[in-house]
Amino acid sequence: MSLFATKPIDRIIAEAQETGEHTLKKALNSLDLTMLGIGAIIGTGIFVLTGQAAGKHAGPAVVISMIIAGIVSTFAALCYSEFAASVPISGSAYAYGYGTLGEFVAWIIGWDLILEYAFGAATVAVGWSGYVVSLFRDTLGINFPLALSAPPGTEIKLADGTIAHGIFNLPAFLISIAVTFLLIRGIKESARFNSVIVIIKILVVILFIIAGIGYVNSSNLGIGCAPGSAGCAEFMPFGFSGVVTGAAVIFFAYIGFDAVSTAAQEAKNPQRDMPIGILGSLAICTVLYILVAGIMVGLVDYKLLTNAAAPIAVAIDAALQQAQGTTMGTILRVFPTIIKVGAVLGLSSTMVVMVMGQPRVFYSMSKDGLLPSWAAKIHPRFQTPHITTAITGAIVSILAGFVPISLLGELVSIGTLFAFVIVGTGIIILRSSNPNLNRPFRVPLSPFIPIATVVSAAYLMNSLPLDTWIRLIDWMSIGLVIYFAYSYSHSKLGAETTAESEAYQDAAQNYAPPIAAIIAIALVIVLTIYQVLYLMPDTKPIDLVIRLFAWIVTGVLVALLMYGKKGARGGARSPQVKTLGLALSVVNLLVWAAITYWFFIHYAELHHK
């Protein structure tokens, strides 16, 4: 059945190795890729989430939370590294899914990645705007109009108590346009800009570590004092469950390393450099995160970080009190300004990587025929996907300027985690479907680490609010209508000759479906039932039903394409399949539109009573 056709890995690799005027420019080395990863990972997370996780969930044991979150991220990073080295194509999880799980799942994950990259870039742009306005008004004394720093209708409280209303988020709009022009100009120029900013950003973090380490009070960590005595904190005040919850919160500060894989086709030596870029950036950020978290809770009582919007500033204030009259005290006095500048620069580089990732996913989808051919056009001089970059930039700038982005942050998280589930499952299947593939990098302890990737990502997905799940399903439902309306009949796999299709079918007969992939999804379903019923307070039946619906559908798709479609991994398109698929996807969209309306109009009101 052509719905589950997989794109031959050999063909994907051949496309990745193409050169010429209409292909992406191969200009990135391992250092560029590592810097891109660090630029995507280090954003507001290191400045904000660490304090919240310590104050609300883990206490001084937030250091352990950092280590756990780093380990979970490493599971996914290992899977991405094997794929990126073996299949060095620009489409990231989309391309990996196409070669292992089939076209239908590949379209789903490609559509899902829009949530991570385009919506994520808009979210970051709004955060960038907040820091810039704060820098202007509070530090430089420039009275930037608040009405031009928030989307329409947003209430803004002024210092004198008066209320202002947002009209348009001008800084967020402008940074989105600037980043778009930079990326159209060229990948090497963008990477050079990113590398400079990343160096500055790392220096800011290291400066905090150097400035604060000499003033760490071991009693704040619960070390070297009697627990319960005055001034002695308990190391793990919320128990180990609090440490795990803290890890779930902090995990989202690690998101970004996967964006490196979208640049695989622009790497000079992807087989060697992609694993270095992905794992190297994650390792550096993990070490920095652990050091920052440890020093932060060592400088100040973790309880003071609970509601702190800028926990690092709170920690620096504590160090400043101890350093009065010294040279270090003078340095610490200007540190809040340094942090704001570091955040502005840091979020700039995060935007570069996110806006860079989306057009390259569109590029790969267009090359496969799932999007119109103009989406794969390359600028003759700059050798960048200029049309899709401009479209992405326009979408990001409009979202950032006009839309409140408070809910989109959770959509970014669930979209990214779902990509992790697909990549973990894909590694298991690829080991069986193409055992002779050249793998310069191999995930160790397979299939256990890929299974751990799927289960850990699913655990964190389940912890997200129900409204985020409903929005994810709505978004996917829209994507299914587009797939059957256009992509199914325009796919280049559908134009294969009979001989090509038979060759794929012959190869598929030797394919032994791996039981580990089904075990991973089965574990996710069991975990979901246990997690919702026993680990999540105040849940309703609908919380379990919607999550189970999503995971069972995922499991059925994986089972169908692995066990039921072994002999149909290529072939022509069927008009009947297109008509039936389009009809069912439209009905599905209408059903979920009704469910969404009911939830937000009725259920949400009852839920909060």
C-alpha positions in Angstrom: 0.0 0.0 0.0 1.6 3.2 -1.2 0.5 5.0 2.0 3.2 3.2 3.9 5.9 3.4 1.2 9.4 4.0 2.5 12.0 6.0 0.7 15.1 3.8 0.0 18.0 4.9 2.3 20.4 4.6 -0.6 18.4 7.2 -2.6 18.3 9.5 0.4 22.1 9.3 0.8 22.6 9.8 -3.0 20.4 13.0 -2.8 22.4 14.3 0.1 25.7 13.9 -1.8 24.5 15.9 -4.8 26.4 19.1 -5.6 25.8 22.0 -8.0 24.0 25.3 -8.3 20.6 24.0 -7.1 21.9 22.2 -4.0 22.6 23.4 -0.5 26.1 24.7 0.1 28.4 22.4 2.0 30.3 24.8 4.3 30.0 23.7 7.9 32.6 21.9 10.0 32.4 20.2 13.3 33.0 23.4 15.2 30.3 25.2 13.3 27.8 22.4 14.1 28.8 22.3 17.7 28.3 26.1 18.0 24.9 25.8 16.2 23.9 23.3 18.9 25.0 25.4 21.8 23.3 28.4 20.2 20.0 26.5 20.0 20.2 25.0 23.5 21.3 27.9 25.7 18.5 30.4 25.9 16.3 31.6 28.7 16.3 28.1 30.2 19.7 28.4 31.9 18.7 31.8 33.4 15.1 31.0 34.4 14.2 27.3 34.6 17.0 26.3 36.9 15.8 28.6 39.6 12.1 27.5 39.3 13.1 23.8 39.4 15.1 24.4 42.5 12.5 26.5 44.3 9.4 24.5 43.5 10.5 20.9 43.0 14.1 19.8 43.8 15.7 22.2 46.3 19.6 22.0 46.3 19.2 18.6 44.6 18.4 20.5 41.4 22.0 19.5 40.5 20.8 15.9 40.3 17.7 17.0 38.3 20.1 18.6 35.8 22.1 15.3 35.5 18.9 13.2 35.0 17.6 15.7 32.3 21.0 15.5 30.6 20.9 11.7 30.6 17.4 11.7 29.0 18.5 14.2 26.4 21.6 12.1 25.7 19.3 9.1 24.8 17.7 11.1 22.1 21.0 12.7 21.0 22.6 9.3 20.5 19.7 8.3 18.2 19.9 11.6 16.3 23.6 11.1 15.9 23.3 7.7 14.3 20.7 8.9 11.9 22.5 12.1 11.0 25.8 10.3 10.4 24.2 7.4 8.4 21.5 9.5 6.5 23.1 13.0 6.2 20.0 14.7 4.7 18.6 18.1 5.7 15.1 17.0 6.8 16.0 15.9 10.3 13.4 13.6 11.9 11.2 13.9 8.7 13.9 12.3 6.5 14.7 9.6 9.1 11.0 8.7 9.3 10.6 8.6 5.5 13.4 6.0 5.3 12.2 3.8 8.1 8.6 4.3 9.1 7.0 5.2 5.7 5.7 8.3 3.9 2.6 8.7 6.0 4.5 8.9 9.3 7.1 11.0 7.6 4.5 13.6 6.7 3.1 13.6 10.2 6.5 14.2 11.7 7.4 16.9 9.1 4.2 18.7 9.9 4.9 18.3 13.6 8.4 19.8 13.2 6.7 23.1 12.3 5.6 23.3 15.9 9.2 23.0 17.1 11.0 25.4 14.6 8.6 28.0 13.3 6.4 28.3 16.5 9.5 27.9 18.6 11.2 30.8 16.9 8.2 33.0 17.4 8.2 32.2 21.1 11.9 33.0 21.4 11.4 36.3 19.5 8.9 37.4 22.1 11.3 36.5 24.9 14.0 38.5 23.1 11.7 41.4 22.9 11.1 41.3 26.7 14.8 41.4 27.5 15.5 44.2 24.9 12.6 46.4 26.3 13.9 45.8 29.9 17.4 46.7 28.8 16.2 49.9 27.2 13.9 51.0 30.0 15.6 49.8 33.2 19.3 49.9 32.2 19.8 52.5 29.5 16.9 54.8 30.5 15.4 54.8 27.1 11.6 55.1 27.4 10.6 52.5 24.8 6.7 52.6 24.4 5.3 49.5 26.1 2.3 49.5 23.6 4.8 48.5 21.0 6.2 45.7 23.1 3.2 43.4 23.3 0.5 41.9 21.0 -2.9 43.6 20.6 -5.1 43.5 23.8 -2.3 42.5 26.2 -2.5 44.4 29.5 0.8 45.9 30.7 1.1 47.3 34.3 3.3 50.4 34.6 5.4 51.2 37.6 2.9 53.9 38.7 0.1 51.4 38.6 -1.6 52.5 35.4 -2.6 50.0 32.8 -1.3 50.1 29.2 -2.5 47.9 26.3 -0.4 46.3 23.7 -0.8 47.2 20.0 2.1 45.4 18.3 5.3 43.7 19.5 7.7 45.7 17.3 11.1 44.3 18.7 9.9 40.7 18.2 8.8 41.5 14.6 12.1 43.2 13.8 14.4 40.5 15.1 12.4 37.9 13.1 12.9 39.9 9.9 16.6 40.5 10.7 17.3 36.8 11.3 15.4 35.9 8.1 17.6 38.2 6.0 20.8 36.8 7.7 19.8 33.2 6.8 18.9 34.1 3.2 22.4 35.7 2.9 24.1 32.3 3.6 24.6 29.4 5.9 28.3 30.1 6.5 27.6 33.8 7.4 24.8 32.7 9.7 27.0 30.1 11.4 29.8 32.7 11.8 27.3 35.2 13.4 26.0 32.4 15.6 29.6 31.3 16.7 30.5 34.9 17.8 27.3 35.2 19.9 27.8 31.7 21.4 31.3 32.6 22.5 29.9 35.8 24.2 27.1 33.8 25.7 29.4 31.1 27.1 31.7 33.8 28.5 28.7 35.3 30.4 27.8 32.0 31.9 31.5 31.3 32.8 31.7 34.8 34.3 28.8 33.9 36.6 30.4 30.7 37.6 33.8 32.4 38.4 32.1 35.3 40.2 29.8 33.2 42.3 31.9 30.1 43.1 33.9 31.9 45.8 30.8 32.9 47.7 29.0 29.5 47.8 27.7 28.7 51.2 27.8 24.9 51.8 25.0 25.2 54.3 22.6 26.3 51.5 23.4 22.9 49.9 22.9 21.0 53.1 26.6 20.0 53.2 28.8 20.2 56.3 26.0 21.1 58.7 23.3 19.3 60.8 20.1 19.0 58.8 17.3 21.0 60.5 19.6 23.4 62.3 19.4 27.1 61.7 20.6 28.1 58.2 21.1 24.5 57.1 19.1 23.5 54.1 17.8 20.0 53.4 19.5 18.7 50.3 16.4 16.9 48.9 13.5 18.6 50.6 10.8 17.4 48.2 12.1 13.8 48.0 13.3 12.0 44.9 10.0 12.4 43.2 10.6 16.2 43.4 14.0 15.7 41.8 12.4 13.8 38.9 9.7 16.5 38.5 12.5 19.1 38.5 14.2 17.1 35.7 11.0 17.2 33.7 10.8 20.9 34.0 14.5 21.4 33.2 14.4 19.1 30.2 12.9 21.8 28.0 16.1 23.9 28.6 18.0 21.2 26.7 15.8 21.3 23.6 17.7 22.5 20.5 20.5 19.9 19.9 18.3 18.2 17.4 18.2 21.3 15.2 21.8 20.5 14.3 20.6 17.6 12.3 18.7 19.9 9.9 22.1 21.2 8.7 23.5 17.7 7.8 23.3 18.4 4.1 25.4 21.5 4.5 28.2 19.8 6.5 31.5 19.2 4.8 32.0 15.7 6.4 28.6 14.8 7.9 29.5 11.2 8.8 32.2 12.4 11.2 31.0 15.9 12.1 27.3 15.4 12.8 27.7 13.2 16.0 30.4 15.6 17.2 28.1 18.6 16.7 25.1 17.0 18.4 26.8 15.2 21.3 29.4 17.9 21.7 27.0 20.8 22.1 24.8 18.7 24.5 27.8 17.7 26.6 29.1 21.3 26.9 25.6 22.7 27.8 25.1 19.9 30.4 28.3 20.7 32.2 27.5 24.5 32.2 23.9 23.8 33.4 25.1 21.6 36.3 27.7 24.2 37.4 25.2 27.1 37.1 22.6 25.2 39.1 25.0 24.2 41.8 26.4 27.7 42.3 22.9 29.3 42.2 21.6 27.1 45.1 24.9 27.5 46.9 24.7 31.3 46.8 21.1 31.7 48.1 18.5 29.7 50.0 16.5 27.7 47.4 13.2 28.9 48.9 14.0 32.5 47.6 14.1 31.1 44.0 10.5 29.8 44.0 8.9 32.8 42.3 11.9 34.6 41.1 11.6 35.7 37.5 15.4 36.1 37.3 16.9 33.6 39.7 20.4 34.3 38.7 19.9 38.0 39.6 18.7 36.8 43.1 21.8 34.7 43.5 24.1 37.5 42.3 22.5 39.9 44.9 23.3 37.4 47.6 27.0 37.3 46.5 27.0 41.1 46.1 26.2 41.5 49.8 29.2 39.3 50.7 31.5 41.1 48.3 30.8 44.8 49.3 33.8 47.0 49.0 35.9 44.5 46.9 36.8 44.4 43.2 34.5 41.5 42.7 31.7 43.5 44.3 32.1 46.2 41.6 31.9 43.5 39.0 28.8 41.9 40.5 27.1 45.3 40.6 27.0 45.5 36.8 26.2 41.8 36.4 22.4 42.2 36.0 23.2 44.3 32.9 25.6 41.7 31.7 23.0 39.0 32.2 20.4 41.0 30.1 22.9 41.6 27.3 23.8 37.9 27.4 20.2 36.9 27.2 19.5 39.2 24.3 22.5 37.8 22.4 21.7 34.2 23.5 18.1 34.4 22.2 19.3 35.9 19.0 21.5 32.8 18.3 18.6 30.5 19.3 16.4 32.2 16.8 19.0 31.8 14.1 19.1 28.0 14.5 15.3 27.6 14.8 14.5 29.7 11.7 17.3 27.9 9.9 15.8 24.5 10.7 12.3 25.0 9.3 13.1 25.9 5.7 15.4 22.8 5.4 12.6 20.5 6.5 10.4 22.2 3.8 13.2 21.7 1.3 13.4 18.0 1.9 9.6 17.6 1.8 9.5 19.5 -1.5 12.3 17.4 -3.0 10.1 14.3 -2.2 7.1 15.9 -3.9 5.1 16.3 -0.7 5.2 20.1 -1.0 5.2 22.2 -4.3 8.4 22.3 -6.2 9.1 26.0 -5.5 9.7 25.1 -1.9 13.0 23.4 -3.0 14.3 26.3 -5.0 17.9 27.3 -4.0 19.2 30.9 -4.4 21.8 30.8 -7.3 24.3 33.0 -5.4 23.8 32.2 -1.7 22.9 28.5 -2.2 20.2 28.8 0.6 16.5 27.8 0.4 15.5 31.5 0.1 11.8 31.1 -0.7 11.0 28.9 2.2 13.3 30.9 4.5 11.3 34.1 3.6 8.0 32.3 4.1 9.2 30.9 7.5 10.4 34.4 8.5 7.1 36.0 7.5 5.1 33.5 9.6 7.4 33.8 12.6 7.4 37.7 12.4 3.6 37.8 12.2 3.2 35.3 15.1 5.7 37.2 17.2 4.2 40.6 16.5 0.5 39.9 16.8 -0.1 36.7 18.8 0.4 36.1 22.6 2.8 33.2 22.6 2.2 31.9 26.2 0.6 28.7 25.0 2.9 28.1 22.1 5.8 27.2 24.4 4.1 24.0 25.4 3.3 23.2 21.8 7.0 23.5 21.0 7.8 21.1 23.8 5.2 18.5 22.8 6.2 18.7 19.1 9.9 18.2 19.9 9.2 15.3 22.2 7.0 13.6 19.6 9.9 13.9 17.2 12.1 12.1 19.8 9.5 9.2 19.9 9.7 8.9 16.1 13.5 9.0 16.0 13.8 6.4 18.8 11.4 4.1 17.0 13.1 4.7 13.6 16.5 3.6 14.9 15.1 0.2 16.1 13.4 -0.4 12.7 16.4 0.8 10.6 18.7 -1.7 12.4 16.4 -4.5 11.1 15.3 -3.1 7.7 18.8 -2.1 6.6 21.4 -4.0 8.7 24.2 -3.4 6.1 23.9 0.4 6.1 27.2 2.2 6.7 26.9 3.5 10.2 29.9 5.7 11.1 28.3 6.2 14.5 26.1 3.6 16.2 23.8 4.0 19.2 25.3 1.8 22.0 23.2 -0.8 23.8 20.5 -0.9 21.1 17.6 -1.5 21.3 17.6 -0.5 25.0 18.7 3.1 24.5 16.2 3.8 21.7 13.4 2.2 23.8 14.5 4.5 26.7 14.3 7.4 24.3 10.8 6.6 23.3 9.6 5.9 26.9 11.3 8.9 28.5 10.0 11.3 25.8 6.5 9.9 26.2 6.7 10.3 30.0 7.4 14.0 29.6 4.8 14.4 26.9 2.2 12.9 29.2 3.1 15.5 31.9 2.1 18.4 29.6 -1.5 19.8 30.0 -4.4 18.3 28.2 -5.1 21.5 26.2 -1.6 21.1 24.7 -2.5 17.5 23.6 -5.7 18.7 22.0 -3.9 21.4 20.1 -1.3 18.9 18.9 -4.1 16.6 17.6 -5.9 19.5 16.0 -2.7 20.5 14.3 -2.0 17.0 13.1 -5.6 16.7 11.8 -5.1 19.8 9.6 -1.9 18.2 8.3 -3.7 15.0 7.3 -6.2 16.9 5.2 -3.3 18.6 3.4 -1.5 15.3 2.9 -4.4 13.6 1.2 -5.5 16.7 -0.7 -2.0 17.3 -2.3 1.0 15.3 -1.1 -0.3 11.8 -1.5 -0.9 12.2 -5.3 2.2 14.3 -5.9 4.7 12.1 -4.1 7.7 11.2 -6.2 7.6 7.7 -4.8 4.3 7.3 -6.5 5.9 7.9 -9.9 8.2 4.9 -9.6 8.3 2.3 -12.3 6.9 -1.1 -11.8 10.5 -2.5 -11.8 11.5 -0.2 -9.1 8.5 -1.1 -7.0 9.2 -4.8 -7.4 12.8 -4.3 -6.4 11.7 -2.6 -3.1 9.2 -5.4 -2.5 11.8 -8.1 -3.0 14.1 -6.4 -0.5 11.2 -6.0 1.9 10.6 -9.8 1.9 13.9 -10.2 3.7 12.9 -7.7 6.3 12.2 -9.1 9.8 10.1 -6.6 11.8 11.8 -5.9 15.2 9.6 -6.7 18.2 11.5 -4.0 20.2 9.6 -1.2 18.3 6.2 -2.6 19.4 7.5 -3.2 22.9 8.5 0.5 23.1 5.0 1.6 22.2 3.4 -1.0 24.5 5.5 0.3 27.4 4.4 3.8 26.5 0.7 2.8 26.7 1.2 1.1 30.1 3.2 4.0 31.4 0.5 6.4 30.3 -2.2 4.5 32.2 -0.1 4.4 35.3 1.1 7.9 35.0 -2.3 9.5 34.5 -4.1 7.4 37.1 -1.5 7.4 39.9 1.1 10.2 39.3 -1.0 13.1 38.1 -3.4 14.7 40.6 -6.9 15.9 39.8 -7.2 14.2 36.5 -10.5 13.4 34.7 -11.3 10.4 32.4 -10.8 12.6 29.4 -7.2 13.2 30.4 -6.5 9.5 30.0 -8.7 8.9 27.0 -7.1 11.6 24.8 -3.6 10.5 25.6 -4.4 6.9 25.1 -6.1 7.7 21.8 -2.9 9.3 20.5 -0.6 6.5 21.7 -2.8 3.7 20.4 -3.1 5.3 17.0 0.7 5.7 17.0 1.1 2.0 17.9 -1.4 0.8 15.3 0.5 2.8 12.6 3.8 1.3 13.6 2.3 -2.2 13.7 0.7 -1.8 10.3 3.7 -0.5 8.5 6.0 -3.1 10.2 3.9 -6.2 10.1 1.1 -5.7 7.6 2.8 -3.9 4.7 6.1 -5.7 4.2 5.5 -6.2 0.5 4.1 -2.8 -0.3 6.9 -0.3 0.4 6.8 1.3 -3.0 4.3 1.5 -5.9 1.8 3.8 -7.7 -0.8 5.9 -6.0 -4.4 4.7 -5.8 -7.2 7.2 -6.5 -9.5 5.3 -4.1 -7.0 5.6 -1.3 -6.8 9.3 -1.9 -10.6 9.8 -2.0 -11.1 7.7 1.1 -8.2 9.2 3.0 -9.3 12.8 2.2 -12.9 12.0 3.3 -11.8 10.4 6.5 -9.3 13.1 7.3 -11.9 15.8 6.8 -14.4 14.0 9.1 -11.6 13.5 11.6 -10.8 17.3 11.5 -14.5 18.1 12.0 -14.8 15.7 15.0 -11.7 17.1 16.7 -12.9 20.7 16.0 -16.1 19.8 17.9 -14.2 18.2 20.7 -11.9 21.2 21.0 -14.9 23.5 21.1 -16.5 21.5 23.8 -13.3 21.3 25.8 -12.5 25.0 25.8 -16.1 26.2 26.2 -17.5 23.7 28.7 -15.0 21.2 30.1 -12.4 23.9 30.9 -14.9 25.8 33.0 -16.0 22.7 34.9 -12.3 21.6 35.4 -11.4 24.9 37.1 -14.4 25.0 39.5 
